[in-house]
Amino acid sequence: MEQITTDLAAQHAELRAVLGGLRADQWDAPSRCAGWSVADVVLHLAQSDEVAVGSARGDIDGAARAAGWDLDALHAGEQSMDALADRAVQAQRGASPADLLARWSDTADALVTTLAGLDPKEALPWVVGRLPARTLATTRLAECWIHTGDITPAAGVEQPFSERMWHIARLAWRTIPYAFSQAGQALVGPVAVVLTTPEGGTWTFSDGDPVTTVTGDAMTFCQVAARRIPGDESGLIATGPDAAAVLDLVRTFA
C-alpha cells in the first residue's frame, strides 16, 4: 500500500496547493462539473472521502449517513450515483471556504493514514460491492485528480502531468470489461493500451492476446476515462473490433 498511498497523498497536496491560492470569490466560481461551484466540488470530495474512511474503518453506513449519502436508495435502484452525490452536496452547502478546506483536508489525511495500515488485498465495502483496499485507494486518487482538473480553470492554473497518473490509466484499462458490462455490451477480446508521457516514456497495459489497441497521450487517455473529453474527439487512436466502443465506454468510475 505504500506506493499508492504516497501517491494519493501527493495528489491531495496538489489540490491543497490550488485551493490554498483561491480568493474567496473563486470558491463560488463555476467548476467543470455542471451545476457545481468550486466549493461544491470540494464538498463532494470531502463527503466521498469521509465515506471511504468509514469503509476502511468498518462503518461505511454511518459515514454515508453523516455525509448525506442515501445508500439505501442507491441500492434499491431509486437513485443514481450522480443523483446521490448531487443531493448530498445540496444538503450540506453553505460552509465557509476555510471550514470547507479544513473538512476536506483533515479527511484526506485520515484517508491516507487509514488506508496505509491495511492489507492491499483486504476487501472493503464500497457503494456497490467490495473493493480491495489498494483499488479503493486508486479510485480515490483518480477522483481527486479528476476534480482537481475540474477546479483548475476557475483558479486560473493548468493541471500538470504527473507520473502518479499511471495508477489512473491502469485503473481505466483494468475496468474496461466492467464498463462494457455496465453498458450491456460484450468485448470481442482483450484490449491493450499504449500511452506516451511528456517525458518520452511509454506506459503499456496489456493482458492476453489483445484484439483492440488504444494508443496516444497518457494525460488525454486519463481525461477520456474521466469523461471530461469525448473519446472520438480526443486524438487517441484505437484499432480493432472494439475500437469505437472502448473510446466511448472507458472510465475510472461506475
C-alpha positions, 0 to 999 in steps of 0.5 A: 500500500505504500506506493499508492498511498504516497501517491494519493497523498501527493495528489491531495497536496496538489489540490491543497496547493490550488485551493490554498491560492483561491480568493474567496470569490473563486470558491463560488466560481463555476467548476467543470462539473455542471451545476457545481461551484468550486466549493461544491466540488470540494464538498463532494470530495470531502463527503466521498472521502469521509465515506471511504474512511468509514469503509476502511474503518468498518462503518461505511453506513454511518459515514454515508449517513453523516455525509448525506449519502442515501445508500439505501436508495442507491441500492434499491435502484431509486437513485443514481450515483450522480443523483446521490452525490448531487443531493448530498452536496445540496444538503450540506452547502453553505460552509465557509471556504476555510471550514470547507478546506479544513473538512476536506483536508483533515479527511484526506489525511485520515484517508491516507493514514487509514488506508496505509495500515491495511492489507492491499488485498483486504476487501472493503465495502464500497457503494456497490460491492467490495473493493480491495483496499489498494483499488479503493485507494486508486479510485480515490486518487483518480477522483481527486485528480479528476476534480482537481482538473475540474477546479483548475480553470476557475483558479486560473492554473493548468493541471500538470502531468504527473507520473502518479497518473499511471495508477489512473490509466491502469485503473481505466484499462483494468475496468474496461470489461466492467464498463462494457458490462455496465453498458450491456455490451460484450468485448470481442477480446482483450484490449491493450493500451499504449500511452506516451508521457511528456517525458518520452516514456511509454506506459503499456497495459496489456493482458492476453492476446489483445484484439483492440489497441488504444494508443496516444497521450497518457494525460488525454487517455486519463481525461477520456476515462474521466469523461471530461473529453469525448473519446472520438474527439480526443486524438487517441487512436484505437484499432480493432473490433472494439475500437469505437466502443472502448473510446466511448465506454472507458472510465475510472468510475461506475 
